[in-house]
Amino acid sequence: MLEIITGRAGSGKTLYVLEQIKKELVERPLGSAIILLLPEHMTYKVERQLSAMMEEQGRGYMRCQVYGFKRFAYQVLQETGGGLEQGITDMGRQLLLKRILDKHYNELKVFGRASRQRGFANVLSGIINEFKGYGITPEQLAEAGDSMEDSRLGHKLADLSLLYGEYNRAMEGSYTDGKDIMSILVERLPMSKMVAGADIWLDGFLFFNPLELQVLEGLFQYGANIHVTFNMDDMNTAQGQWANREASGLFNRAYISCNRLQGLAAKFDIPVNYQHFSETKRYTNPALKALEACFDKRIIQPVDGDGEISLVEAATCRLEVEAAAADIIGLVRDRGYKWRDIGVLIRDEESYGELISFVFKDYDIPFFRDKKRQCANHPVAELIRSAIGATEGWGYDDLFCCIKAGFFRLTAQQIDLLENYCLEFNLKGSKVWRREEPWDFYPRYSIDEEDERIDDKEKLRAATADQLRRQVAEPLGILQDDLKQADTTRDMIQAIYHFLVAIEVPKILQEKSDQAEKSGNLDVAREHQQVWNDIMELLDQLVEVTGDSKMSIGELRQLLEEGFSSLKMALIPPGLDYVNIASFDQNALDNIKAVYILGANAGSMPRRSVENTVLSDADRVHINQKNIIELSVLGEEASFNENYLIYKAFTQAREYMWVSYALSSPSDEALMGAEIVGKIKSLLPDKGVRTIPLDWINSFTEEQQLKMLTHKRQSLSYLAVALRRLRDEGELPELWQKVYNCLLQGEDTEKLVELVRRGLFMNPRLEKLPRDIAKALYTVKGILRGSVTKFELYNRCPFQFFAKYGLNLKERKINRFSSPELGTLLHAVLKEYGEALKKEGRRWCDIQGEERDRICHEIIHRLAPRLNNGMLYSTNQLENQLSRLETTARFTLRRLGEFDQVSKFHPNYFERSFGGHNGPADTLDLVYQLHDNNRLELKGQIDRIDVNEQGSHFMIVDYKTGSAAINLVDVYYGLKLQLLTYLLVVSQLMNRGKDQDNQMLPAGMLYYFLKRPIFPMDNHSHDPEKLREALDKALKMPGWVLLDKDIAEQIDNTLYTDNKSRFLKIAYKGKGENRSFNDKSLKMLKSSEDFELLMAYIELVFKDTGENIMDGSIDIKPYKKDKITPCTYCKYHPLCGFDPRLEGYDYRRIDGSEAELMEAITERVKGEIIGNHDQNFEGKEE
């Protein structure tokens, strides 16, 4: 007998099936088999439901078995025995297809390029499954392709016939897949004692494909009774006939399947019994019952009241999910629901899947997401992927992806140490990582000496890094050797397996699982438990598919990538009481108390159909017209199926339903509600839509706000918004005062509340450090030692100084050639060149052309290997950069030679140090006494000191690779003290032990640019004179020079001969004896008194700076001069959070005319306004 049970959603079909089975089990517990066939995703829930029903009777059962079609097939095959080839999984099938695609790449007429793309094997696997399900053979595909003549569709079918045929040949006699097993099941059914005389029930199916119909045909012949449920309307009503028979009807697919079963019954002369359930029994809520009844009707009859349906629109997806989470907690807390009574359905997995998981964790809602997890991003997959890559080139990316996967038993600190060490010294390649000698790479802070003293700290760091790299390199080295020696793919897979076992991956996974379980992350714990078996299955399938064939490591990586992308984990629920999150396609929420449907937006419900990339709907229609084979038209089926899925989702709740949608997408695109939302509005005209705006805290009533406040952690984030209102408007509503007090009293939230409060009401003026803390941070035995640049930094921004020198925050050192390295090498070249000429008693202008270039070349290639352990020779690109640097050095030496030719000031000292403990015996120390017996000591290095031929004056030359300038504003506020400090040092050094009449006086202080300007091509590009003028203009030396014509002409004789200096920014006006400096030149000229005054002033600046540092001042107070601030390139901005738009944050504005500043400096030095000097020096607040 065939029993066909029909009825709309909620009419009790599944309950009837289970009640009938229960009745049979109770009355005849040892009768013939009862087989309940269900869609795979329903088996777990229905089996639990049946067990619970039997438990209520105090009974267990043995007669009934619950199967999906595939598991039913395996059970029959196991019972009937006989040979069965090795089963191949979906993943194995994709690996096999990938091999076939690679082998026949050149033979494919249409899919050649696509076959190289990752994921195409998965697409091909799907369409081969479809062919098998519809009983289509490769020969039929070829015939259909021939009938298309020489068309693109014909070539597509030819390609598919080739690939499908090759797949069948590879499977034949070796493997079986799911579709093959179904075919074998049809053959074995006559031999099954379990099936013979069995009562067979089928529930939850929308339709049956041709292969499933063949199985049903066998069951008709050998089973006793077959009972099938269909979600259909009553055929005795006009509405029911339309909904069932019309191609666009809601139940048309079920109607077609029902007719096919009736046809089979007629074929075998089996009586048919019809039973239709017309009354809906599920709904305790009249509104839900009315919604189901009117779902497929065009004219909707409104019902009274609003019922238990909530319509919600939210400003964002995040806000929508948070509102749903709050409502779920309300159901459990206030209405006695269990978590298991609640289900969440989503259609847009991409936008909502991870977001719901994230929010529900925040709200402490136990949930299970009924979705297979991707293995591709699991640490074990990353380990295998990157380990194989690392053995090919031992490159940085692969190595540290491998290490950071977390299976080498290194702590995070150890990984950071090893990574920083490798980046600093550019350590990569097999020779470096696998060498027997220990790593002994040390930083070089100078390239002047071959041997620098290496401190114990650096030795310990190198030894630690060496020990850590051996811990990594040993197993990776074995893997590399085994892969190279492998003769077959089987050997390569064994090498990977041995590597995983050697580093104890199974044991570490168990430890990770235990740790996750202790912290309450049960789904993560299960994932760690299951992934090892899934990875082993992948490796086994690879061996099965490739066997003893040979392949390169690159090909193996591609196959593994394909395998990882197809490998998915199906986890079981972590317990019994949880909220079930499912998609419309596969869910077992039938007859649940409460359903939350999120993302009910147009475009998602119904979802837009995606065109098949292999055979489009147009292709399928064309194929079907040839009457050789028949394929489903996916677009049409998807459209009809989509309507049915929406119907099913919106009719599953028994008591309560929440429907919500967002008004904007994550990319800020405007969204609107789906058509079903409008239908609900028409059904329940009295039902308003609850709107949740972004600023709901300010716009909701107290009652509405309380609905959102269901969890402490989330209430804390909302409290921040309320407190912002208090800060901006001076008002905090009573409700939020209670929330604040409640959270402040909680042990787990008290500190978080304080952090929120401090963040909103922060005072950018940090408290001073205690003097003892400042002394501990900045001094050694009470000595505050540093370069001029260090103290200039404090005057630019005290907090920046604190971050760099107090907290000692540093950027990661990466081995690359940048401006500092460029400057270091060029400085060293100029020093060696100058000292060599001085030793020989030659002037710079004496060396010309080839000799100068030869000396330059020798010096550069002698010094370059010392720079960062020979970094400039590590790559072709850096060698080219070294070549360009040599060109710059040659140009610089030529130009300095030309300057030497017109100057009576000649280089006398190079790279002269001061304030160092290891400097020359005559090195001068600049020491300033501070309060509390502290001292400030300056140290530094002067690039070059020139002395005139008479020995009466000296001049400072400072080399710069970038831009540089000096002005009185920068000196006054302590921003640029370097040149004046050098002038002070040399003045005291040169005049040590001399009487007043024989003092050597400063002639000037200049910057010289170490660069070779590049000019755009124009009409004068080939005119040497024009080019020289352009170079002179670009390279004029900024600085200050003594206001003395004779000294200025000694510095550059072209001032005398040409009335303007070629190398300085000064010129004359007038002629002959009446010549004087022009107005523009005055900015660069200072009198002897000015120099004396400025040198005395900067000593006071250093003392003030030292006192402020030792006083613990670390204010976030960067200076601002015009549009220039130290914040522009500051590395510490994320730490201080300086924002001039926020209250309390201000720049120190610095300005002033030269006359005003010189007057202030004079008064300060003379001590006439000592009481006001702090205000003058600090600058003005904006």
Secondary structure, 3 states (H helix, E strand, C coil): CEEEEEECCCCCHHHHHHHHHHHHHHHCCCCCCEEEECCHHHHHHHHHHHHHHHHHCCCCCCCEEEECHHHHHHHHHHHHCCCCCEECCHHHHHHHHHHHHHHCHHHCCCCCCHHHCCCHHHHHHHHHHHHHHCCCCHHHHHHHHHHCCCCHHHHHHHHHHHHHHHHHHHHCCCEECHHHHHHHHHHHHHHCCCCCCCEEEECCCCCCCHHHHHHHHHHHHHCCEEEEEEECCCCCCHHHHHHHHCCCCCCHHHHHHHHHHHHHHHHCCCCEEEEEECCCCCCCCHHHHHHHHHCCCCCCCCCCCCCCEEEEEECCHHHHHHHHHHHHHHHHHHHCCCHHHEEEEECCHHHHHHHHHHHHHHCCCCEEECCCEECCCCHHHHHHHHHHHHHHHCCHHHHHHHHHCCCCCCCHHHHHHHHHHHHHHCCCCHHHHCCCCCCCCCCCCCCCCCCCCCCHHHHHHHHHHHHHHHHHHHHHHHHHHHHHHCCCHHHHHHHHHHHHHHCCHHHHHHHHHHHHHHCCCHHHHHHHHHHHHHHHHHHHHHHHHHCCCCCCHHHHHHHHHHHHHHCEECCCCCCCCCEEEEECCCCCCCCEEEEEEECCECCECCECCCCCCCCCHHHHHHHHHCCCCCCCCHHHHHHHHHHHHHHHHCCCEEEEEEEEEECECCCCCECCECHHHHHHHHHCCCCCCEEECCCHHHHCCHHHHHHHCCCHHHHHHHHHHHHHHHHHHCCCCHHHHHHHHHHHHCCCCHHHHHHHHHHHCCCCCCCCCCHHHHHHHHCECCEEEEEHHHHHHHHHCHHHHHHHHHCCCCCCCCCCCCHHHHHHHHHHHHHHHHHHHHHHCCCHHHCCHHHHHHHHHHHHHHHHHHCCCCHHHCCHHHHHHHHHHHHHHHHHHHHHHHHHHCCCEEEEEEEEEECCCCCCCCCCCEEEECHHHCEEEEEEEEEEEEEECCCCEEEEEEEECCCCCCCHHHHHCCCCCHHHHHHHHHHHHHCCCCCHHHCCEEEEEEEEECCCCCCCCCCCCCCHHHHHHHHHHHCCECEEEECCHHHHHHHCCHHHHHCECCCECCEEECCHHHCEECHHHHHHEECHHHHHHHHHHHHHHHHHHHHHHHCCCCCCCCEEECCECCCCCCCCHHHHCCCCCCCCCCCEECCCCHHHHHHHHHHHHHCCCHHHHHHHHHCEEC
